[in-house]
């Protein structure tokens, strides 16, 4: 018997997505402090940060199978604990070696939690007929936005390890309560031997949807790149030293959230394929234009350069807002596998491509400048129209 109404279930999902964004993004606006503690160059720091992809790859290959075998609840409990524990380690150590191993575990925990809550979201969507995945991404973005605001305020006021330590413990306790409350509706272990998903199928049944995979990474890599570099870029390239160096990333996130919560108003009038084409061109061209103007026309005017960057980041966030969740929905509708496995499959391709691209950005920034490095994700956004036909199935 169901003991959680659809409305309550949706609210519990919102809390999980919100706290997920609130927790894992809490340290990103304070990356300059992490980089300084580790005493690394841009190239070294970017390479070290990208090692989280190794842990993500392990999770993405296996957690879909684990969810199918033991259900969502246990995976969420374990992932939530490791998110808290590893993030505390990452923000307290000054050893690159310890950071390396903790970052791999952190990446694994992120992907495990991501697969679990999105599988539950797709299950809710299938049961109720309500398209909620883009909205849930917006809720995640709201958590990321709030944590960016908190981080910007706490810079130079509260130490990084105290800030992140207290926040992650509180989030872990909240998630534990919510997971327990949501347990009656969480996906159970598969009981039907006729649709059993065996471990050998992790590899023999692996599917690589090129249109979706390449479209997805081109659509979301700017979000990845700005998560890693926005605060450092604003501090080192624009010269904003105070907590205001988080403002462009905050604006990017604000407009991304706005886009995710409002795109459904446009869907009755325009196809997602058409919307994706125009939105990606807006995002890519706006971002390219802003970094070009900041570096050339307003190179000697810090205030104008900062204003242009804020505008460019805002338009980039709006344009790219719904692209990632829409490509994920396309992956689910185009695949015959369970949702948890589909998320893992698409995630494997995404994380491998992201790992390669993060290294390219990091060492391009080291060899030239961070401005040149950030041109790469903007150019990728401009290629999304070539993959947009994959969205016809959504």
C-alpha positions in Angstrom: 0.0 0.0 0.0 1.3 3.5 -0.9 1.8 5.7 2.1 3.3 8.7 0.2 1.0 10.8 -2.0 2.4 11.9 -5.4 2.5 15.5 -4.2 4.5 14.6 -1.1 6.8 12.4 -3.2 7.5 15.3 -5.6 8.3 17.5 -2.7 10.7 14.9 -1.2 12.4 14.7 -4.6 12.7 18.4 -4.7 14.4 18.4 -1.3 16.9 15.7 -2.5 17.7 17.5 -5.7 18.0 20.9 -3.9 20.3 19.6 -1.1 22.3 17.7 -3.7 23.1 20.9 -5.5 23.5 22.8 -2.2 26.1 20.3 -1.0 28.3 19.4 -4.0 28.6 22.9 -5.3 29.3 24.5 -1.9 33.1 24.5 -2.4 33.3 25.5 -6.1 33.0 29.3 -5.6 35.9 29.0 -3.1 38.2 27.1 -5.6 40.8 29.9 -5.4 41.3 29.0 -1.8 41.5 25.3 -2.6 44.0 26.0 -5.3 46.2 28.2 -3.0 46.1 25.5 -0.3 47.4 22.9 -2.7 50.0 25.3 -4.2 49.2 24.4 -7.8 49.2 26.2 -11.1 46.1 26.5 -13.3 47.2 23.5 -15.3 48.0 21.4 -12.2 44.8 22.3 -10.4 42.6 21.7 -13.4 44.2 18.3 -14.0 43.7 17.3 -10.3 40.1 18.4 -10.2 39.4 16.4 -13.4 40.4 13.2 -11.6 36.9 13.1 -10.1 35.9 11.8 -13.5 37.6 8.5 -12.6 35.3 7.9 -9.7 32.3 9.0 -11.7 33.2 6.5 -14.4 33.3 3.6 -11.9 29.9 4.6 -10.6 28.3 5.2 -13.9 29.4 1.7 -15.1 28.1 -0.1 -12.0 25.5 1.9 -10.0 22.7 1.5 -12.6 23.1 -2.3 -12.2 23.3 -2.0 -8.4 20.1 0.1 -8.3 18.4 -2.5 -10.4 19.5 -5.2 -8.0 19.1 -3.7 -4.5 16.9 -0.6 -5.1 17.4 3.1 -4.7 17.2 3.5 -1.0 20.4 1.8 0.0 22.4 3.5 -2.7 21.1 6.9 -1.7 22.1 6.4 2.0 25.7 5.3 1.1 26.1 8.0 -1.6 24.9 10.7 0.8 27.4 9.6 3.5 30.3 9.6 1.1 29.4 13.0 -0.3 29.6 14.5 3.2 32.8 12.7 4.2 34.8 13.2 1.0 33.8 16.9 0.7 35.1 17.5 4.2 38.4 15.9 3.3 38.7 17.9 0.1 38.3 21.2 1.8 40.7 20.5 4.7 43.8 18.9 3.2 46.8 20.5 1.6 48.2 17.3 0.2 47.7 16.7 -3.6 47.9 12.9 -3.1 45.1 12.8 -0.4 43.1 15.2 -2.5 43.5 12.9 -5.6 42.0 9.8 -3.8 39.3 11.8 -2.0 38.3 13.5 -5.3 37.9 10.1 -7.0 35.6 8.9 -4.2 33.8 12.2 -4.3 33.2 11.8 -8.1 31.9 8.2 -7.5 29.5 9.4 -4.8 28.2 12.3 -7.0 27.4 9.9 -9.8 25.8 7.3 -7.5 23.5 9.9 -6.0 22.8 11.4 -9.5 21.8 8.1 -11.0 19.6 7.2 -8.0 17.5 10.4 -7.8 17.2 10.7 -11.6 16.1 7.1 -11.9 13.5 7.9 -9.2 12.5 11.0 -11.1 12.0 9.1 -14.4 9.9 6.5 -12.5 7.7 9.3 -11.0 7.4 10.8 -14.5 6.4 7.5 -16.0 3.8 6.9 -13.3 2.2 10.3 -13.2 2.7 11.5 -16.8 4.2 14.7 -15.6 7.5 15.9 -17.2 9.5 16.9 -14.1 13.1 16.2 -15.0 13.9 19.7 -16.3 12.1 21.1 -13.2 14.2 18.9 -10.9 17.3 20.2 -12.7 16.1 23.7 -11.9 15.6 22.8 -8.2 19.2 21.4 -8.2 20.3 24.7 -9.7 18.5 26.6 -7.0 20.6 24.7 -4.4 23.7 25.5 -6.4 22.7 29.2 -6.5 22.0 29.4 -2.8 25.4 27.8 -2.0 27.2 30.2 -4.4 25.6 33.1 -2.6 26.5 31.7 0.8 30.1 31.0 -0.3 30.5 34.5 -1.8 29.4 36.0 1.5 31.6 33.8 3.7 34.8 34.4 1.7 37.2 36.2 4.1 34.7 35.8 6.9 34.5 32.0 7.7 37.2 29.4 7.0 36.5 27.1 4.1 36.7 23.9 6.2 34.3 25.2 8.8 31.8 26.5 6.2 31.8 23.2 4.2 32.0 20.9 7.2 28.9 22.4 9.0 26.9 22.6 5.8 27.6 19.0 4.6 26.8 17.5 8.0 23.4 19.4 8.1 22.7 18.3 4.5 23.5 14.6 5.4 21.1 14.7 8.3 18.3 16.2 6.1 18.8 13.7 3.3 18.8 10.8 5.8 15.3 11.9 7.1 14.0 12.5 3.6 15.2 9.2 2.2 13.5 7.4 5.1 10.3 9.3 4.5 10.4 8.6 0.8 11.3 4.9 1.2 7.8 3.5 0.4 8.0 5.0 -3.1 11.7 4.5 -3.8 12.4 2.0 -6.6 12.7 -1.5 -5.2 15.1 -4.2 -6.3 14.0 -6.0 -9.4 11.8 -9.0 -8.6 11.0 -10.1 -12.2 13.5 -12.7 -13.4 12.1 -12.2 -17.0 13.4 -8.7 -17.1 16.5 -9.3 -15.0 19.5 -7.2 -15.9 22.7 -9.3 -15.4 26.1 -7.9 -14.6 27.6 -9.1 -17.9 25.1 -6.8 -19.6 27.0 -3.8 -18.2 29.4 -4.3 -21.0 27.7 -6.6 -23.6 24.6 -4.4 -23.4 26.4 -1.1 -23.3 24.9 1.3 -25.8 26.5 4.5 -27.1 24.0 6.9 -28.6 26.3 9.2 -30.5 23.7 11.9 -31.3 22.7 12.1 -27.6 26.1 11.7 -26.1 27.9 14.3 -28.3 24.9 16.6 -28.1 24.8 16.4 -24.3 28.5 17.1 -23.7 28.5 20.0 -26.1 25.4 21.4 -24.3 26.6 21.1 -20.7 30.4 21.4 -20.9 30.2 25.2 -20.3 28.4 24.5 -17.0 31.2 22.1 -16.1 33.9 24.6 -17.1 32.4 27.5 -15.2 31.9 25.3 -12.2 35.7 24.7 -12.2 37.0 28.1 -13.4 34.4 30.9 -13.0 35.7 32.2 -9.7 39.3 31.8 -10.7 38.7 33.5 -14.1 37.0 36.5 -12.5 39.8 36.9 -9.9 42.8 36.3 -12.1 41.6 37.6 -15.6 39.3 40.4 -14.6 41.0 41.3 -11.4 38.0 41.1 -9.0 39.6 40.0 -5.7 36.7 40.2 -3.2 33.7 37.9 -2.8 32.2 39.6 -5.9 34.3 37.3 -8.0 31.5 34.7 -7.5 28.9 37.1 -9.0 29.2 36.0 -12.7 28.8 32.3 -11.8 25.8 33.2 -9.5 24.2 35.1 -12.5 24.9 32.2 -14.8 23.1 29.9 -12.3 20.2 32.3 -11.7 19.4 32.5 -15.4 19.9 28.7 -15.8 17.3 28.1 -13.1 14.9 30.6 -14.6 15.2 28.8 -18.0 14.6 25.4 -16.5 11.5 26.5 -14.6 10.0 28.4 -17.6 10.9 26.4 -20.7 7.7 24.3 -20.4 5.7 27.5 -21.3 7.4 27.5 -24.7 7.0 23.8 -25.5 3.4 24.0 -26.7 4.4 26.6 -29.3 7.8 25.4 -30.3 9.4 21.9 -30.6 12.3 21.1 -28.2 14.5 20.6 -31.3 13.9 24.1 -32.5 14.2 25.6 -29.0 17.5 23.8 -28.5 19.0 25.2 -31.7 18.2 28.8 -30.9 19.1 28.5 -27.2 22.5 27.0 -27.9 23.3 29.7 -30.4 22.3 32.4 -27.9 24.4 30.9 -25.1 27.5 30.2 -27.2 27.6 33.5 -29.0 26.8 35.5 -25.8 29.6 33.9 -23.9 32.1 34.2 -26.7 31.2 37.9 -27.2 31.6 38.7 -23.5 35.0 37.1 -23.0 36.2 38.7 -26.2 35.1 42.2 -25.2 36.4 41.8 -21.6 39.8 40.8 -22.9 40.1 43.3 -25.8 37.8 46.3 -25.8 37.6 46.7 -22.0 41.0 45.3 -21.1 41.9 48.5 -19.3 38.5 49.2 -17.7 37.9 46.6 -15.0 34.3 47.8 -14.2 33.1 47.6 -17.8 34.9 44.2 -18.3 33.2 42.9 -15.2 29.8 44.2 -16.3 30.2 42.6 -19.8 31.2 39.3 -18.2 28.1 39.4 -16.0 25.8 40.0 -18.9 27.5 37.3 -21.1 27.4 34.7 -18.3 23.7 35.5 -17.7 22.7 34.9 -21.3 24.8 31.8 -21.5 23.0 30.4 -18.4 19.6 31.2 -19.9 20.4 29.7 -23.3 22.0 26.5 -22.0 19.5 26.0 -19.1 17.3 23.2 -20.4 19.7 21.6 -23.0 21.2 19.0 -20.6 18.0 17.7 -19.1 16.4 17.5 -22.5 19.2 15.4 -24.0 19.0 13.1 -20.9 15.2 12.7 -21.5 16.0 11.9 -25.1 18.4 9.2 -24.0 15.8 7.6 -21.9 13.1 7.6 -24.6 15.5 6.2 -27.3 16.8 3.3 -25.1 15.3 -0.1 -24.3 17.2 -0.3 -20.9 15.9 0.6 -17.4 16.2 4.3 -16.6 19.0 3.8 -14.0 21.0 1.9 -16.6 20.4 4.5 -19.3 21.6 7.3 -17.0 24.7 5.2 -16.4 25.3 4.5 -20.1 24.9 8.2 -21.1 27.0 9.2 -18.1 29.9 7.0 -19.0 30.2 8.6 -22.4 29.7 12.1 -20.9 32.3 11.7 -18.2 34.9 10.3 -20.6 34.4 13.2 -22.9 34.3 15.7 -20.1 37.5 14.3 -18.6 39.3 14.8 -21.9 37.9 18.3 -22.4 38.7 19.4 -18.9 42.4 18.5 -19.4 42.3 20.4 -22.7 40.8 23.5 -21.1 43.3 23.3 -18.1 46.4 23.0 -20.2 45.2 25.5 -22.8 44.7 27.9 -19.9 48.2 27.1 -18.6 49.8 27.6 -22.0 47.9 30.7 -23.0 45.3 32.2 -20.7 42.1 31.2 -19.0 40.2 33.4 -21.4 41.4 31.3 -24.3 40.7 28.1 -22.4 37.0 29.1 -21.8 36.5 29.7 -25.5 36.4 25.9 -26.0 33.1 25.2 -24.2 31.5 28.2 -25.9 32.4 26.9 -29.3 31.0 23.5 -28.3 27.7 25.1 -27.5 27.6 26.5 -31.1 27.7 22.9 -32.4 24.6 21.7 -30.5 22.3 22.4 -33.6 24.1 19.5 -35.4 22.8 17.1 -32.7 19.4 18.6 -32.0 17.5 16.1 -34.2 18.0 13.6 -31.4 15.4 15.6 -29.4 12.5 14.8 -31.8 11.8 11.7 -29.6 11.2 13.8 -26.4 
